[in-house]
Amino acid sequence: MARRTLTNPASNAAAEMFFPEAAAAAKRKRRSTLDLPETKVGKFEPAETKSRRVQLLMQPSLHERLKAAATAQGTSFNDYVHKVLEKSLENNEE
């Protein structure tokens, strides 16, 4: 739950009275970050709201090749690796 302060007018009724524009903007921002999945062209948006962190060791040459491929597609390294892993699993399930 958000802390009630004058700097966070979306969570403070008194601040909403005195700063209605700031309160409305804070509510829009909070609402937009909670709506999943967002639709961004060329970017993976997970349907799940939680993620798992994985530490993966790989050869530097493989890392550079993946990074270059992600850059060429205009996506982040994480999104690219995620897509590659999903595609690999789909191919193995067939």
HUJOCOR-V948834 format. One line per field, one symbol per residue. phi: phi as a letter, one per 40 degrees, with the letter a starting at -180 (. if undefined). A space follows every 50 residues. Layout:
phi=???
//
This chain:
phi=.cccaccbccbbccccccbccccccccccccccccbccbbcgbcbccccb bbcbcbcacdccdccccccccccgbcdccccccccccccccccc
//
